[in-house]
Amino acid sequence: MIDAIQTTDLLAPETVGVSTDPHSGVTKPCEECGEAFTPATTRQRFCGNACRQAAHRKSSTHRNYLDKQKQRRLLRRNNRTRLLYRDKAFNNGLGSMSGPTPSSILPLSSCDLPKI
């Protein structure tokens, strides 16, 4: 049989999860850190902004958003690079701004130069 002391221990606010503040309702654990808090609304899931933000950054939705942003950034950079170097794409990568390559320079021995 349970005596009165054991009953009061079982119904202690820490055990039941009820706030000791007479003006508040039931406390619930934060979904991120696990700390007990009194929610301001029934929809509140986190004890504060830091936990809410940390949970959002761990979510798959945020990861997908970051991946999309990375792809957009790479696409912009590649398009910009393509525009900047489009004149170099002609002549197998040798544009008008590039100098002659060693293979395009003929050796002097192959030319018929007059002897002085």
Order of alpha helices (4+ residues) and beta strands (2+ residues): alpha-alpha-beta-beta-alpha-alpha
